[in-house]
Each structure stands twice: as structure tokens, then as C-alpha cells.
Amino acid sequence: MTSVTAAPRAAIDLRKVLVVVNAGVLLSSLDLFIVNVALSDIAADFAGVPIAELSWVLNAYAIVFAALLVPAGRLGDRSGIRTTFLLGLGLFVLGSALCATAWNVESLVGFRILQAAGAAVLTPASLGLVLAASPPERRPMAVRLWVAFGGLGAALGPVLGGILVQADWRLVFLVNVPIGLVALLAGVRVLPVVPGDGGGLPDLRGAVLAALAVAGLVLGLVQGPEWGWSSPGVLGAFALAVLCGIGFAVSSARHHSPIVAPALLRAPNFALMTGNAVFFNIAFGGMLLSVVLWAQTAWGWSALRTGLAIAPGPLLVPIVALLAGRLIARVGPGPVIMAGGVVFGAGTLWWSQAITLHPDYAGGLLGGMLVTGVGVGLVLPTSFAVGTGGLPPERFATGSAVLSTARQVGLAVGVAVLVALVGTPSGPERALEVFHRAWIVIAVFAALAGLFGLAVRRPRQG
């Protein structure tokens, strides 16, 4: 069984571990959002490259990040999550520095893939370190903080990106380097040594099949709106996902050291919270894109103004995540997850009633943004804490990776659903109608995510 061996648990400074780990999480989350606002400046710098081609700067990162999470999590459990986290953080910093030197789209996409690989390696190991360094009674709060820092990345990304782009789009990548280097040096000193499980060589074929299955699924989802849902490329991507998914399941059942052990899915509440992660992030991904599209296309706001308008919601997430601990102690995590789904849905229903063609931040957008922020703060940190609460120590990183993968797949589905619902409406009145309908659909997905909370088994006291 995996254990912390560098020092007794009492000697580990959990606060320092959280600072280092959450710095890495913040950077990787930030990079999912900060680059969006720089695309037009990058296109101009690269001699007017079409945005469709430049979209691979975003899509390649999303696909590789999602595809490598589970194999990287198994690598962490086998080789030691401290070593894996530092390796991932080093790759991410290197990729960030190289992105700032890119001379064309191809080189930038290649360096973004390196960035994504680093983020995929560090993310499950980071949560594994939080779980390993925390005494059992403090793990739920530590996990809520871990998730909250990811939420901060969503809040700060568009704002920070908009500010940095005013000077030079390359600063969007360079900003990661000094923060990452400080976290890397600090991590060598303060992170506990958590040895691997000492098992045999993991299922390499299963790892490849898992990566291809997730990559195919995410590729089909992100390219469906552009290539066409019935195009050979999208159908081929989905076929690859299905075939590799079946192959992965068969390989996992037969191998002595599978990437995802079937027993992992039987851990208390784990499979349940994996489902919650998919449905809730469908709602979250659709919500975030819908606000950006509406503010920039219907109201004509700049990227920076849009980012500032969005920020209050995500900034509430860490506050609500901390305050929710008392509520969870009284009523249990299941009702909190259920309430969070309902509250989030109420925020998008607010927009379906309050937003009009006339720009009105205080009366239209802000209220729903704050309400959805409360919903995120109730659901995401709580569901991750519940999902990881029953994991055996030797599967901390793998379990975290599965939950993170479910989250990324949900985000991709949410974007695809939103794009399919909105389409290209003719005229402002029609646009308002389809966005109102989309916000209602998003509320339904949030409510469905909340229903998973009804089945949560509360840990026995004692």
C-alpha cells in the first residue's frame, strides 16, 4: 500500500504542500482559458493565419490533455506521485517557454502539445499528493481547495489574457515560467515522497488504447461543428473511440496490472461521481461558452470586458467551497451536490428570463453569473472530495485522473451541445430566442448532475 515515507504525516506541512500543488493546478487550469483571448493577435502576427487553422492551438491542447490523464495517473501510482508531479510541472514550464518562441502555427501547436502532456502528468499527481499528505479527516477540505484553485484559473484566464495581450501575446505563455519555476524548486523541498505501488509493468497496450479512445472522443466533439457531424473525419474519430474503448476494457480485464483496475469503479461513490463530473461539466462548458458568445457577438463587448464580466462567478467558487464544509458536516455531501446542481441551473434560467438584446450587465448577466458561481462552488469541490474519499492510497492518482478525464469529456460535450443548439441564427431576435433555449437546456443538465447527489453514500462515523 502506498504511504508517505519521507517524514511522519504529522511532520508534513500541509499548507506548504497545498501552495506548491495548487500553483501547478492553477497554471494548468489557467492555460485552458487564457489562450483564447490571444488568438486574433497570434493570427495577425503569423501573417493572417485563418482562425480555423489557429483553433488547433486550443484543440490540440484539449485533446492531448484529456487523452493522457488516465495513463499519467497510473504512471504516478506506479512510479511515485511526487516524482510524477515534478516531471509534469517541468514539462509544462518547458512547453510554456517554447510556446513563447513559436515562429509559426505548426511550431506553436507542437509546443502546446508538450504543454498539455505536462499538464496531464501533473494534474492527477497533484491531487494524489493532496490526498496522501492530508490526514483522512482533513482530506475533504484539502480536495475542495484543490478544485477551487482550478476554478480560479477559469476566472483569471480571460482577464489576465486580455491584459497581457495588450502588450504581447507571447506573455500569455511566458507568465507561466517564473511561477512554474518557483513551484518546481519549492516542490523539491516540501513535497512528501510517496513511493509507487511496486507492482509489475502496467498494461502498456491498455494505456495506448485508453489514450486513443479519449482522444478520438474529444476530437470528434471539438471538430464536429466545423467538420460536420456526419463527415468522415468526425465519424472516424467516434469509431476510433468506440473500438479503442472496447479494446481498453478487454485489456484491463485480462492484464495483471491494468491502467484502471475494475475494482477502482467499486470504490464508494467513485463511479457515481464520475457520472456527476460528466453531466455537471456539460452544463459548465455550455454555460461558459454561451456567456462569451453572447457578450461578444450580441452585445459587442471586447474579450477583456467579457472576461471581467465573467470573473465574479468563478471568484465565488473558492469562497463557497470553504463555507460548504460546515453545511456538508450537517446535512451530508449528497444534498449539497443536489442543491448545487439546482442552484447552477437557476443561474442559467435567470439568463433565459433576464437577458435581452440591450446590454445590461447588472440587471441581466451579473445575477446569473453569481448564482452559477455558487452552484459550481457547491458541486465541483464536493463531488471530487466524495469521489476520491473511498480510494485506496495506491490508486489516488489513477482515481483522480479518471475523475479529471470525465470532467474534460463533459466540457467538450457541453461546448458541442451549445454550438449545436445555437448554430448560426439569422437576426438578433432569433439569436435571443436560441440562446434562451440553450440556457434552459443547460439548466436541465445541471439538475441531472445534481440528481447523482441523491445516491451518495455518506461515510460511516466512527
N, C-alpha and C positions, 0 to 999 in steps of 0.2 A: 504494500500500500504506500502511496506517495505521502511524504511528510516533509515538513520544514526541518532541515538538518543543520543549517548554518548557525543557528542560535535557538535557544528555547523561545517558544512563542511569546512569552512574557517580555523577552528582551527585544523583540521586534518593534520598531516604532511604526505603528500602522499609519500614522499621519504622513510620515515621510514616504512610505510605500505608496499611499494614495496619491500624493502630489506627483511623484515620478510617473506612476502608471497612468494617471488621468491626464498628464501632459501629453503622453503619446496618444491616448484616445482622443483628446481634443484636436490634435493635429490631424489625425486620420479622418475624423468626422468633418473638421473644417474643410478639408480638401474635397469632400464630396459636394460642397456648396460654394466655395469661394471662387472656383474657376469659371463658373457660369457667366458671371458678370464681365469677365475679361475676354470673352470670345470675339466680340466685334473688334476690339483693339488688336488682338492677335491676328485676325483676318486681315486687317489693314497693314500690319507690319509684314505679313507674309504675302505681299503683293495681291491683296484682294482674293484670297482663297475662299471658295464658297463655304457658307456656314454648314451646309450639309456634309461636306468633307471634314470640316473642322469639328463637327459633332463627335467624331471619334476620339477627340481629346477627352470627352466626358464618357462616351460609351465604352471605350477600351478599359478605362479605369473601373467602371462599374462592373463589367463582365469579369475581368480578372480578379477583382477583389472578392466578388461573390463566389467565384469558382474555386478559389484557393483556400477559403476559410476552413472548411472541414479537414482537408488534408493537413493544413498547417496546425490545426488544433490537435490532431493525432500526433504530429511531429512534436509538439510541445509536451504532450503527456508522456511520450517515449523518451525524448532527449533532455527534458528539463525545461520548465516554463520560464525560468529566469534567463537562461541562455537563449531561448527562442525569442523572448520579448526583446532582448538587447539586439539580437540579429535583425529582427524585423524593423526595429527603430532605426538601426544603422542603414538598412536598405532604403527605408523611407527618406531619410535625410539625404542620402546619396542621390536618390531619384529626384528629389526636390531641387538640389543644386544643379543637376544636369538639365532639368526642365528649363531652368533659367538661362541656360546656354543654347537652347534649341535654335537651329538655323532654318528649319522648315517644318511643315506639318508632320512629315514622317518621323523626323527625329523627336519631335515633341510627343507624339503618340507612343513611340518606343520608350522614352523616359517615363512617361505616365504609367506604362505597364510595370516598370520597375518600382515606381512609387506604390502602385496598387498591390504588388506582391509583398512589399514591406508592410503595408497596412494590414494585409490579410494575415501575415505571420504574427504581427504584434497584437492584434485585437483579441483573439481567444486567449493568448498567453497572458494578456493584461488582466482579464477577468479571472483567469486561473490564479494569478498572483494575489489578487484581492481576496479570493476565497481561501487560499492557502495561508495567508498572513493574518486572517481575521479569526478570532475565536467564534465558535458557532453562534453564540448569542448576538454577535455584532455583524454577522455576515449580511443580513437583510439590509441594514443601513449602509454598509460599505458598497453593496451592489447598487443600491439606489443612487449613491453618489457617482458611481461609475457610469451609470446610464445618464445621469443628469449632465455630466460633462460632455457626453455625446450630443445632448440637446443644446448645450451652449455652442457647439460647433455649428449647428443649424442656424442658431440665432446670429452668431457673429460673422458667419461666412459671407453672406451677401453684403453686409455693411462694411466689413473690413476689405472685401474685394473691391467694392465701389470706391473706397478711399484710396487704396493702393494703386488702382488702375489710373487714377488721375495723374500719378507720377510716371509709372511704367508698369506694364502688365507683368514683367518679369519679377517684380517684387511680390506678386501673388504666390510665387513658388519660393523665393528667397526667404520670405518671412518664416518659413518652417525650419530653416537651417540653424540659426542660433538657438532657438527654443529646443529643437531636437538634440543638438549637441550638448546643451546643459543637462537635459533629461538623461541623455546617454551616460555622461560622466557621473551624474548623481546616482543613476541606476546601478552602476558597477559597485558603488559603495553601500547603498542602503537596501537594495532588493535582496530578499532571502533566497538562499539556494534551495530549490525544490527539485530533488532528483527525479529522473524519469522512472517509469514503472518497471524498467528492466526486462520487459517482455521481448519476444523474438521480433524479427524484422516484420514490420506491419505489411498489410496487404497492398503492395505497390500497384497491382493491377486495379484493385478497388479504388485506390486513390486517384488514379488516372480517370477511371470511369466516373467517379463522383465529380471530379473537376469538369469533365466534358459534359456531363448531364446538366449541371448547374449553368455552365457557360452557354450551352445550347438553349436552355430555357430563357435565360436573361437576354441572350442575343435576339431570339425571336420576339420577345416582349418589347425591347427597346427599338428594334428596327421595323416592327410591324406597321406602325403608322406611316413610315417613309417608303418601305419596300412594297407594302400591301400585304394584308393578312393571308391572302391566297397565293402569294408569289412563291416561286420555287425556293428562294433563299429562306424565307420565314418557315415554310412547311418543312424544309430540310432541317432547319435548326430545331424545330419541335420534335421531329422524328429522331434526331440525334439525342435529344434529351430523354425521350421515352426509352429508346433502345439502351442507352448507356445507364439509365436509371434501373432498368431491369437487370442489366449485367452487374451493376453495383450491388443490388440486393442479393443476387445469386452468389456473387463472390464473397460478400460479407457473411452469408450463412455458412459457407464452406471453409473459410480461412480461419486458422487458429488465432490470428491477431488482426481482426477486421478494423477498418478505419472507424466505423461506427458499430460498436457491438450491439446486437439486438437487445441485450439486457439493458442497455442505456435507455431505450424507449420505455422500459418498465419502471424507471425511477419515478418516485412520487411526483405527480403533476408535470413531468417533463414534456411528454407528448402533448398534453393539454395546452401548455404554454407555448409550445411550438406552433400549434394551430392559432392561438391568440396572436402570436407575433405576425403571422401571415395576414390575418384579417385586419388587425389594427393598423399595420403599416400600409395596407392597401388604402385605407382611409387617410392615413397621414400623408402618403405620397401624393394622392389625388388632391388633398386639401392644399398642400404647399404649392404645387404647380398651378392649381386653379387661381390662387391669390396672385401669384406672379403674373400669370397670363392676363387676368382681368385688370390689374393695376397698370400694366404696361401697355396693353393693347386698347382696352376700352377707355381708360382714364388718361392714358398718355404719360404716365409717370416714368421717370428715369429709373435705371437699375438701382442707384444709390437710394433714391427716395422710397422705392419699393422695399428695399432691404430694411431701411429704418422703420417702415410701416409694419413689417412682419415681426421685427425683433421683440416687441413686448410679449408676445405669446411664448416663444421659446425661452425667454429670460425668466418666465414664471416657473419653468419646469424644475430647476433645482430647488427653488423655494418650496414648491408644493411637494416635491419628493421628500424633503426633510420633514415637513409638517405632517405628511401622511403616515409617518411611523406611529404616532400616537393613535391615529384612527385605526390603523391596522391592528394595534395591540388590543383595541376594544372590540372591534367587530370582525376581525379576521381579514386576510388578504382578498378572499373571493368577492365579498361585497364591495370592496374598494375598486377592484378591477371592473366589476359590473357598473358601478357608479361612474367610473372614469369613461367607459365607453359611451354611456348615456350623455354625460356632460360634453364630451367631444362632439357627439352628434348634434347636440343642442347648439353648439357654436356654428356649425355649418348650416343648420336650419335657420339660425339668426340671419346669416347672409342671404338665404333664399327669400327672406321677407324684407330685409332692411336695405340691401344694396340696390341702387338704381343707376341709371346712366349718368346721373350728375355726380361728380366726385365728392364724396362725403366721408372723410376718414373717421371723425369722431362718432357720427351717427350711424355709419354703415359698416366700415371694416373693423374698427378697433374692438368693438364689443365681442364680435365673434372670434377675433384673434386671441383675446384674453381668455375667453371661455374654452377654446380648443387647447390653449396652453395649460389650463388647469386639468383638462382631460388627459393630456399627454403625461403630465406630472403624476397623475394617479395611476395610469395604466402601465406605461413602459417600465419604470423602475420596479414597480410591484411585481409585474409578470416575470421579469428577469430574476428577481430575488426568489420568487416562488419556483420558477423553473429550474434554477440551479441549487435550490435548497436541499434537494434529495440526492444530488450527485455524489457518487463515491469520489474520494480525493484523487484517485488515479485517473479520473475522467473529467476533471474540472475543465481543462482546455477544450477537449473534444465536445463536451456538452455545451460549453459557451459558444463554440464555433457553429454548432447546429442551430442554436437559437439566433445567432447573428446572421446565418445564411437565410433562415426563414424571414428575418427582418428585411434583408436585401431583396429577396424574391418578392415579398409583399410590396416594397417600394416600387419595384419595376412593374408589377401588375397594376398598382394604383395609378402610375403615370399612363400606362397603356389604356386603362379603363377611362381615365379622364380625357385623353386625346380622342378616344372613340366616341365618347358622349358629346364632346364639344364640337369636333370636326372643324369645318370652315363655314360658320354661319354667314348668311347673306344679310347684312344690315345690322345696325345696333340693337334694334328691338328683338330681332331673332337671337342675337348673341346673348342678350339678357335672359331670354327665355331658356336657352340651353344651359347656361351657367346655373340658373336657379334649379333646373332639373338635376344637374350634376351634383350640386351641394346636397340635394335630398338623397341621392344615391349614396354619396359618401357617408351621410348620417346613418344609413342602413348598415353599411359595412362596419361602422364604429359600434353600433348596437349589437351586431352579430359577434364582434370581438368581445364585447362585454359579457355576452352570454356564457363564454367559456369560464368566467369567474364563478358562475353558479355551481360548477362541478369541482372546484378546487377543494382538495382535502386539507384541512388545517392540521399542522403538525401537533402531535400529542405533547401535552405539557408534562414535564417531569423529567 
